[in-house]
Amino acid sequence: MVRRAGALAVLVAAACCSKSEVKGSGTPGSDVAAPAPKPTFALFALAEVRGQIGPCGCTSDPLGDLSRTAKLVAEARAAGPVLVVDAGGLLYSQSPVPAHLVAQEDLKADLLVKTYQKELGVAAVGLGPVDLAKGPDAIRIPRQAVDVSDAKLVDAPKLIQVGDAKVGVFGVVAMDTIPGLAIGDPVATSKAAIADLKKRGAQVIVGLVQADSKKEAARLVRDIGGIDVAIAGLGLNAPEPDRIEVEAQKVGDGWLVVPANRGQVLARVDVTLRGGGPLVDAIGAGAAKARTAILDKQLADLDGDLARFAKDPTADAAFVKQKAAERAQLAAQRDKLRDHPLDAPAAGSYFTLDQIRISKLLACSLPVQDAITEYDRASGEANVKAAASLAVARPAPGAAGYSGGDACTDCHVDAAEFWKKTIHAQAWQTLVDRGQQFDYECIGCHVTGFDKPGGSNLGHTDKLRDVQCEVCHGPGSIHVAKGGDEKPAAIKRGPAEDLCASQCHTHEHSDTFQLEAYLRDITGPGHGAERRKKLGDGPTGHDLRKVALDKAGHSMGSGCTR
């Protein structure tokens, strides 16, 4: 038994220091890669931006900012030929647009189109469902959609000179993707467009595809054929950043790329043309880095397993040998990606894909950032003007309205003093600091009783700014009027367990939220002291957020103010 355990230990040691990880092994000079040729052009692709010009800023690593995207593209354009496209779903966050959001959404749509034309130099934009949220007359710029015949909506496929390359770009909308829109045969019209573009000299065909799912987009691309790079907009099914695929999907002789929604991840495809033939995926630094991170995690897990096996005299030697071989294979893959991320073919054309996170660490375009600041001012002014004449709905007969925290303080002095030290008491100021206190996308979680009977609306917030008592305990006018002696009690001792996560602390706005940890921040002496005692020691919401912020980085990119 001791001899067997010793053999297992040798296997584990060999697995943890495979030949591929030994410095200086192999043929001298074999790890020196030939310099890669400069790409012929860089293709930047977006889809499903849905009216986002910047993130809300609530998360630890907010993604998706128009000024940072513009700066990134400008830097790439200074270095070489660039083509920028968008697969559609650009203009609006909702369809249809609610009446109270019309002014705000229109101003954002105007800003997006202006930035696309003047700063980003977007060459072609597809057509998505949210683009028609206000009807065909509000489309603003012609779109690429060969199977849509409405002249008010679409533009002809484009042959674009990008450096030394001629790139053909067209768009197509899958059947039933946009309700109410008359769509022809997507396959036949696309084949005709591709044939014409190639006849005119297109060396690369880029397709802007709108579909309800990636599966449907891939099926359409396969049926059409002849597309070298397809950029897919998937409507409400467009992926979040943590679900983005870092490698393009092979579809026939072409490739399918899916950017993240709301501009959070920008797809960059560097194309190198060397004669004709289909493009080959050469991996590249971006995909290699993402693959390496996955392999590192798998190797760490295997190392843990092998360490346990080494201490277990009953472990099956054949199984351990298999795991050791698996680890050695993964380590070799990891090292190859790390040392030589570009896997270009000896001949023929190829591309690399980098899914770039538009994070706060990237630099900003000052003109676009200034335009966003002006949008915040103009939209806030328009929203307040429109909301000033809108009275807050009255509570139903016998129902309570919102009194405001000052009314609570009269009896609950200790609780009020404790509340003033919490982050909830700073909720309104955080919006003021960003100039977004009159933004409909933000205000609802930073005031009390928003859009509720007897509560607040955007034009009437004076007594109810910040996350006050009545957010968690319910409207308290009856409780106040009766001096707390009403039977049954007109307020709640505490909120429902799902209130925080469903109302404001959603993943999109509060990525570190964990109920018990966050409750440790807002309960204590004078305010739920017994609840705080039951929660006991453990991480607080502040702790969780600090760890996340430390991981994401506290600094901002050059020229950025937020």
Protein Blocks (a to p, Z undefined) as FASTA:
>chain_A
ZZmmmmmmmmmmmmmmcfklpghiajehklpccdddddfbdcdddehklopabdehlamb
dghifklmmmmmmmmmmnoccddddeejklbmbdcddfklmmmmmmmmmmmmmmmmmmno
pabdcddfklmmnojklnopacddfkbcbfklpccdddddehjbccdddddddehklghi
acddfklmmmmmmmmmmmnopabdcdddddfbfklmmmmmmmngoiabdcddehjmbccf
klccfbdcdehjbccddddehhlaccddddddehedjdddehimmlmmmmmmmmmmmmmm
mmmmmmmmmmmmkbcfklmmmmmmmmmmmmmmmmmmmmmmpacdfbdcddddddddddfk
bccdfklmmmmmmmmmmmmmmmmmmmmmmccddddehiacdebjklmmmmmmmlmmmmmm
pmklmmmmmmmmnopamcfklmmmmcghihiahiacfklmklmgcjdfklmnopaklmmm
nnopaccdfbdfbdcfklmmmmmmpfklommbcfklmmmmmgcehiaplmmmmnopcddf
klmmmmmmmmnopadcehiaZZ
